[in-house]
């Protein structure tokens, strides 16, 4: 009993699924995706096997609608299920069983579907459809969260709210099914699951920018790396870990040494436990013995 969206981004090929419900740890049941294959939301009287089995069928070459139909044919309780599937080509398969609790329904769009059951009114899936269509300015994770917010604003789950989840995977097909995750976030139990999910997306983006900065720094593109690092720190200004690793990286190069020293000195002043981390990094050889961080301990 929940509302969700499955979608393929036509620009990047990324595949995603997002959900909110008045149910503890909804992401453990509803959200499934595999890089280069597809994404699945299985809900109502949820049968979790629709996730992995649906992905296996899509990986074998079946379109999402074919995969869904195959599973429904062998399910004696198909009339209680609500399922949305999208495959790597953007094909949509969606089903709302006749015994899904009112208000229940779905809408099928271009490379996405929105589905909901046990809602406070019958406008929820339409509001989701409208929001998703009109938020092409956003990247897929943010666009999915915005769609969930529209559902909640329209009335949401008849029982209230408790948990939310987001799973986005790459367009690239990997040899191992656990590879290629772009973002996987869950809010297991909260009075305000969607604001918390939105906050987590922002923090994930901060770490992504820092990772990008590391890659650029390793390539000697110092100015580009600094811009990426600053973007990450702007998104998560109170995150000590991000600042610590940015600072230690900057201390490893003469052009950025002074800025690195200032960052690390500030971190040590706020939380002396980071000194113990730095000592261990030096002792274990993760930082060179002559790293200037030693002088700050």
N, C-alpha and C positions, 0 to 999 in steps of 0.2 A: 504494500500500500504506500504509494510514493509518486513522485514525478521525476522524469529523467529525460535526457537528450542523448542521442548518438549522432555523430557527424563526421564527415570527411572534409577537410579544408581543401578547396579546389586549387589554391595557390601553392600550398606546401605538400599536399598529399597526406598530411598528418591525420590520424584517426583518433577520435576521442569519445568519451562517455562521461556524463556527470549526473549526479543524483542528489536529492534531498528528501528526507522522510522523518516522520515521527517513529523512529525505530533505532535501536541501539546498533551502532557499527554497520550502517547500511551498505557501505562500500565492500564489506566482506562477502556480501551476497549478490549485489546487483551489478557491479561494474567489472567488465572483462574486456581486454583488448590485447592484440598481438601485433607487433610491428610488421607492416607490409601485408597484413592479412585482413584485419577488421576490428570492429568493436561491437560489444553486446551489452544491453541492459535487460536483465531478467527480473521481473517484479510481480506484483499482485500476490497470489499464493505462490511465491517465487520458487522455482526449481533451479538451483544453482548450476546443474549440469548443462543447461542451455548455453552457459558461457563457454566452457572449454570444448564441449562437443560442437557447438556452433562454429567456433574458431577452427577446429579441426576440419570441419566440412568445407569451410571457406578456403582454408589452406590447400585442400585437395582439389580446388578448382570450381566449387559450386558458388553461384551467386548467393548473396545474403538471403534473398527470398526463397531460393531452392533449399538452402540449409535450414531455414526456419520451418518450411513446410515439411521437410523430412522429420524434424524433431516433433512437430505437432501431431503428425500422423501416428506416432508410437506412444503418445502421451495420453493416458486415460483421463487426465484432468486438464486437458488443453483448454477447456472452457473457463478455467479459473486463472489462466496465465495471461500476463501482459509482457510482451517481449519486443524490443527494437534491435535491429541489426543493421550495420553498414559494412560493406566490404571495401577492398582496396580500390575498386573502380568507382565507388560512390553509389553503388546500387543499394536500395533500401528494402528491408523486409521488416514488417511490423504487424503485430497481432494484439488485439484486445478481446479476450474471451467474453462470452455472453454473461458469465457469472462473476465478472470483476465488479467490485462493489462501487456503486454510484457515489459521486459522479466519476465516470470513467470514459476515457476516449483517447484518441491519438490523431496526429496530423503528420502527413508524409510530405516532405519538401524536397528540394533539389539537393541531394547528397546529405540529407539529415532527416531525422524524425523525432517528434516530441510525443511522449506518452505519459499518462497520469491516471491514477485511480484512487478512490476514496478521497476525493477532493471536496472542498467546501462549496464549489459551484462548477458549472460546466464551461467556464471561460478559460480555464487554466491552460490547456494545451494550445488554444488559439493565441493567448498572450505570449506563450513561449515561442510559437512560430513567428509571430510578428517581431519580437525582440531579436531573435536570431537572424532573421532576414535583414534587419536594419542595422546590425552591428558589424558590418564588413570592415570597419576601421580597426577592429580588435584582432589580435592573434587568437588562435583557437582556444587555449585554456581560458583566457579572459572572456572570450565570447560565450563559452559554455557557462561560466559563472554568471554572466549578465543574464543569460536565458533563465537560469534558476531563480535569479532575483526577480525577474518579471513574473514568474509563476507565483512566488511568495507574495508579491505586491497585489496580484489578482485574487488572492485568498488562500492559496496553498492547500496543504494537507488538512483535512477536516479535523484531525486530532491535534494539530500543532506542528512543532518542529523539534528535532533532536540531533540528527546526524546528517552529514553530507560527505560526498566523495567526488574526486576528479581523477581520471586516468587518460592520459594522452600519449600516443606512441608515434614513432617515426613512420614515414612512408617506405623506408628501406626494409627489405626482407632479410632477416638475419637467420643464421643457422640454428641459433638457440632461442626458444620462445621468450626467455626472460630478458633478452637484450632489446635495445631500441626504445626504452621508455624515455619520453620527453619530460613527463611530469606525472607523479603519482602522489596524491595527497588525500588524507582522510581526517575528518573531524568526527570522532566516535560518539561523543556525548556532550552537548552544549545547549545552553538556553538560546544561543544565537549562532547556529552552525554556518550560515552563509557568510556573515561578516568575518567569521573566523577562517573559513575556507578562502575567502578573498585575501585576507591578510597573509595566509600561507603561500598563496600564489605569488604575492609580491616578494616575500622572502626568498622563494625559489628562484625568482627572476634575479634577485640580488646575487645569489650564489652563481647563477649562470653567467652574469656579467664578470664576476671575479674569475671564474674559470676561463672566460674569454680573454681577460686581462693576462692571466698566466700564459696562455698560448701566445699571445702577442709579445709578451715580455721575453719569452723563450726565443722568439724569432728576431729579437732585437728592435722591435717596433715600439720603442719606449713611449712616445707621445700617445700612440693609439692605446697602448696598455694602460697608461695613466687615466685616459678618458674612461676606459672600461672599468677600472678600479673605482674611480670616483662615482660612476653611475651605480655600481653595486653598493657602495657606502651610503649614497643618497637614499636608496631604496630601503636600507636597513641600518639607519644611523646609530642605533643602540646595540647592534650586534657585535660583541667584543671579539668573537671568533673570526669574523670576516676581517675586522681591522687588524687583528694579530697576524693573520697569514699574509695580508697585503703588506703590512709593515716589515715582516721578516723577508719577504721577497724583495722589497725595495732596498733593504739594507744589503742585498747581495750584489748591487751594482753601484759604482761610484757616482754616476749622474743623479741617482735617486736616493743616495745614502742619507742625506740630511732629512729628507721627508720621511724616510723609513724610521730613522731614529726618533723623530718627533712623535710618530704614531705609536711606536713601542713604548716610549717613555710615558705617554699618556695612558696606555693600557696597563702598564705596571703600577701606575699611581692609583688607578681605579680598582684593580683587582690583583693583589700580589700572587695569587695562585698561578697566573700566567708565567711568573718567574720560574716556577717549578717545571712548567711545560718546556720553557726555553732551555733550562738546564738539561733536561732529559734529551731534548733534540740534539744538543751539543754532545752529550755523552754517548748517544747511540749513533752518532755520525750522520744524522739527517741534516745538520747544519755544519759547515766547516769550522774547525777549531778556532780559526782566526776571525770568525764572524764578529762584527762590532757589537752584536747583541750581548756578548760576554761582558763588555764594559758597563752594561746597564744593570747587571744582576746584583 
